[in-house]
Amino acid sequence: MDIEEQAEELAADLGVDKTAVERDLENLVSYSVPMDEALRSLRRKYGEESGNGGPQAVDIADITTDASSVTVTGVVLTAGRRRIRYQGEDHEILEGEIADPSGRISYTAWEDIDVEPGDVVRLGNVSVREWADRPELNIGEQTSLEHVEETVDIDAAVGGDSDLAALEPGDRGRNVEVQILDVEERTIDGRDGETEILSGVLGDPTARLPFTDWDPHGTVTEGAALGLANVYVREFRGVPSVNITEFTEVTELAESVTASEPQRMPIVDAVERGGAYDLELNGNIIEIRDGSGLIERCPECGRVVQKGQCRTHGEVEGEDDLRVKAILDDGTGTVTAVLDADMTEAIYGGGVEAAKEAARDAMDQAVVAEAIAESLVGHEYRVRGHLSVDDFGANLEATDFERVETDPQTAAEGLLEGIGS
């Protein structure tokens, strides 16, 4: 049945006006609420399922994705704004977190609501949806909002101020003070065609993270010390990425912000963390993996081409490139260090043309990887880069690659110290 038929049947069951039910049903469905869940929510709204005429009040810790709608009382922790496109239309949403003594939960408000961090509010008949495998409050037309004069004791900071190290994917309405370490202008294929953005790296005393400025601000320049109020956080290659929007308040700070040095730790600790940005690892190259040396990439997406086939674009005429995938081992674990064309060229002692000539002379493309392996395997290296961990393993996208000469006894003592810590 379509929405009109569902609304007509529900209105008949409940003995209420069909027009109001259809309007509410269309609203819920437009916000991606599943039809069954939307119907249950409206039955509660119009009094069929609940003896008190509304959803049961619950503690935040007890909210699950199985709940269709609830009543919650808590303290607004953050309140950020941004613009999104949903089902082909632009929406300005308010989003953040709310907490009570039992825990905290994120929310998205599709209607403009009057809340500020620190407000104590009661949200009635607020629907629950699943977002990033967690429950989230979905505030729409059917939700009632009441500011209440209550004291709610919470174990959470109000206002959104945060260090970079404390940021997590999914955070909204956060405020940070940072130094812009690197920035570049980029043109991307956005939802409205070609779009100019800024991207780069920012840092504070606790961490360095990537960022994107979707509405380029003139003050976001290399070396600038900035306060960024109302940013949201996404995941980028396994680490948090700071996102600046048109609603972000960007202010120049009177004093510079000291950026942390690259993180240094044993490989086992880095892998267990699930990813890290701007990480430095030391270890021995024990093997060169397949897919190293002279390779071909898809001219459309840059993926490595296997036997003339791109996983995304099918049969293509690949473009020649150089790459190294080296297994780095420090005695606690291993990662695959991925070196780009420039680093590979420096190791190999020649560029793509030299590698192609060597492959033609030997009638075997593998000679390039073999020459690289002979140069690298068995030696210790310091590798700086960005670590991502997924079901296929741990990969360190190298930004710096340097051979080190270490006394064996000193290396052993350092390894034991790392394991002990």
N, C-alpha and C positions, 0 to 999 in steps of 0.2 A: 504494500500500500504506500501511496505517496503521503506527503506531510498533511495535505488537506484531508485525506481520508482518515489518517491516524487521528487528527485533531477532532474530526466529526465523531468518530467512535468514542474517543476519550471524553468529549464533552457530553455525549449522550449517557455514558456510564456514570458520570459525576453529577449530571444535572446542572451544568454551568454553561455560560455563553461560549459558543464555538469560536467566535472571532478572537476573544481573549486567549483561549487555549491555543489556537493556531498561531497567533502572534508570538506567544511564549515558546511554543515548540520550534518555530522557525529560528528564533533567537538562540535557543540552546544548540540546535543542530549547526547553525552557522559558526559556532565556537567549538566545533569538533566534538561535542558531547554525543556519544553513541545514542541511537534512537531508543533502545531499551532503557538506558539510563535516564534519558530525557523524559520519557513517559513516566518512570517511577518518580522522578523529581516533581513533575507536575501533579501527579496523584497526591503526593504529600502536600504540595502547595495548596491544593484545593480541598485538603482535609480528609481524604479517603483513608489513608494508611495510618495517620498519626492521631492519637486521641487528643493531643493538645494543639492540633492544627499546625504543627511545624516540625522541622527536623530536630532530632535530639541534640542537646548540648554535649560536646565531647572535649576531652583533653587532646591537645595537638599530637601527643605521642601515640594516641590510640587511632588516629586517622589512617586509613589504608586506602589503596586504590579501589577496593571493593565498595567503598561508600559512595553513594551518589550525591548526597548533599548533607551538610552538617551546620550546626551553630557553634561558633567559636568566639571566645573572649580572650584577648591578648594585647600585647604591646607591639606597636609598629616599630620595627627595627630600622628598616630602610624603605625609601620611597623614590624610585628612579623612574624617569620617563624615557621612552624611545619610540621610534616609528617603525612599524613592521608592515609587510604586505601579506595579506591573508586572503586566499581565494580571489586574487586579482585586484583587491582593494587595499588602499593604505589605511592603517589604523594607528592612532596614537594611544599607547597603552601606559598604564602605571603599573610598576612591578617592584617587588622587594620581598622582604621577609617579615613575619609576625611570630611572636614567641609568647608562651605562657610558662608556668612553672615546670611543665612536663617536657618541653622541647620547643622546637622552632620549625616553621614550614614556609615555603615560598608561596607567593600569590601573584596573580596577574589580574588586573582590573581593566575590563574592556570599556567601561564607562568612566567618565571623569569623577573621581571621588575626592573628598576633602579630608586627606590624612597627611600627617607629618610624622617623622620619627619621634618617638616618645609618646604619641597618642595611645590611649587605651580605648579599644573599640570592641564592639560586639557585632559580629557578622552573622546574620541570620539567613538560613536557606542558601548558603553558599555551596556551589557545586564543587565536586572533587574530580580532578582528572589526573591522568598519569603523565608525568613529564620527566624525561631522563631517568626512567625506571623508579621514580619516586612520586608520592602523592603531592599535588599542588592545589591550592585554593583558586577557583576560577570565578571571579567576581563579575556578575553581569546584571542585567535589568531586574532579574528575579531576586537578587540579594538585597537584604536590608542592612543598613549600616548605622550604628548608633555609637556616639561618643559617650563613654560612661565614666563616672567619678568613682573609680575603684583603684586600689593599690594592688598591682600585680608584681610579685617578686619573680624575677627572671635571672637566669644565669647566662646573660648574653649582652653584648655591647650595643648600645643604641646610637644610631647616627651614620654608620657605614664607614667610619674612618678605619683604614687598614694598611698594614705593611704589605709589600708585594708577596712576601713568602707565605702570608696567610690567605691569599686569594685562592679560590677554587672555581673550576668551571661551573657555571650556573649562578654565580654571585651577580646581584643587580644592585644598582644604587650605591656603589662603593665610591669612596673618596681616597685618593692617594696623593702623596707628594713625591715627585720623581725628577730624575735628570734624564733628558733625552740623549741617549748615547749614539744612536745612529738613526737616520731617517732618509727615506727616498720617496720621490713622487712616482706613482704608478698609474697606468690606465688599465682598467679592467672592463670586461663585458658585464655590466650591471643589469638590473632588472629593467632599467630605462635606456639601455644602450651603453655606449662607452661612458665610463665614470672615472673621474679623477679621485684618487685616494692617497693618503700617506701611510707608509708602514715602516717599521724599524724596530729598534730595541730601546727600552727604557730601564732604569735601575734605581734602587734605593739601597740603604745599608744592608738589607736582608736578602735581596735577590735581583736578578735581571730577567726580564720577560719580554716577549714580542708584543707589539701593539699595532693596531690599525685605527687610523682616524678617517672615518667614513664621510666626514664633512670638514675637509681640511681647514685647520685653524692656522692663521698666520704666525702665531706664537710657537707652534710646534716645530722647532728648528733644532738642529744638532747643537748640543751644549746647553740648551735652555733648562732652567730649573722651574718646574711648573707644579701647581696644584690642580688636580683633575677631580672635580666633584661630579658625581653621577656617571660612572662608567659601568659597563657590564663585562662579564668574563666568559669567554668561550674556551673550548679545548682546541689546541693547535699542536698536532704531532705529539700528543700525550702530555702537554703542559698547558697551564693557563695562559690565555692571551687577552690582553686588555683592549677593550673596544671603546673608542671615543666617538660620540655622536653629536648631532646638532643641539642636543639638550645638555651636553656636558659643559659645565662652567670651567673654563680654562683661565687660570690666573698665574701671572709671573711672580715667583718667589724672590724675596730680597736676598736670600743666601742660597748658595749652591747646595745640592744634595749629593752626598758621597755615595757612589755606587759600589756595591759589593764586588769583590774579586770572584772569578769563576769558582764554582764549587769543586772541591777535591774530596774524593772518597774512594773506598774499594769498590770494584765492579759489582760485587754481590749486593752491596748496599744500594748502589745506583739502580740496579735492575729491580730490586725489591720495592723501591719507591714507585716504579711504574713509569718513569720518565723524568727528565730534568732538562732545563734550558741553561745553556752556557756552563757546561760541565767539563772538568779536566780529569782525564784518566791516564795512568801510567801502566804499561804492560809490555809484554813481548808479542811480536807478530809470530803466530805459530802456523798460519796457513793462509793461502789466498783462495777465496771461494770462486766457484764457477760464476761467470758473468763479469769477470774482471778483464782488464786489458782493452782490446779493440772491440767495441760494441756498436750496435745500430739503435737509433732512437726514432720513434714516430715523429714525423714533422708536425703533427697536429697537437699532440699532448705531451710529448717528451718521454713517454714510457719506453722501456727497452723493448725492441722488436725481436721476436724469436721466429726464425725461419720465414721472415717476411710478413709475419702476422703481429698486429697490435691487438691487445686484449680489448681495447675500446673501439678502434677504428678498422679492425679487420686487416685485409691485405693492403700494405702500404710500401712505398719505396723509402727505406730507412735512411737516416742521415748518420754518418760515421761520428763516433765520439770515443773518448777514453774515460775509464773509470776503474777504481780499485775497490774491492770488498775484502777487507783484511780482518782476520779473526785476532782480536787483541785479548791476551790472557794475563791476569796479574796474580794468579794462584788462588784467588777467591771466586773467580767466575770469568765468563767470556762475553764479549760483545762483538758485533761486526762493525768495524769502522769503515764508513763509506767515503771515499776520497773523490773529489770532482776532477774535471779534466785538467785544470791548472796544476793541481797537486800531483796528479798522475803523470803529467808531462814532465814535471821536475824530477820525479823518481825515475821515469823511463829514460829521460835524456833526449826526448824528441816529442814532436806533436803527432797529430793524426796522420799527416802525410808520411812521416817517417815510419810510423807503425804499419800503415798500409803497404809501404814498400817492403818492409821486413816480412810481412805476411805473404806478399806475392812471391818474394824470393824463396821462401820456405814452402810455399803452397800450403800453408797451415796458419790460420789466424791465432792458434794457441801459442805461437812463439812469443807473442807480445806479453801475454800473461806470465809465461814461464820466465821471461827476462825480469819482469817486475818482481816475481816471487823470489828469484835468486838474490835480488837486491834487498828485499825486506825481511824475509823469514829468518828468524833466529836473533833478531836485534830488538832492543828496547826502544819504545817510542812514547813521547808525551803527546796525547791527542786531546784537543779541545773541540767541543761541538755540542750538538743538541741530541739528547738521547730519547728515543721512543721505544716502547715495549708493547708488543701485541702477540697474537697467537702464533706468529711466525718467528718470534725471537726478539732480541734486543739489537737495535741499530743506532749507531752514533754517527750522525751526519757531521763530518769533520769541517771545522772552520780553520783549524791550525794543526799542523802535523810536523813533529820535530823529533829527530833521533837524539837519544840521550845516552851518555856514557856513565854508568853507575858502578861503583865498587860492589862486587857480589855480597860482601858482608853487610854493607850499608843497606843494600836492597833487601836482604833477608830480614834485617832488623826492622826496616820500615814496614815490610809485609806483616811481620808478627805483631807490630804495634797496631796496624790497621785492623787485624783480626781481633785483637784484644779489646779494642775500643768499641 
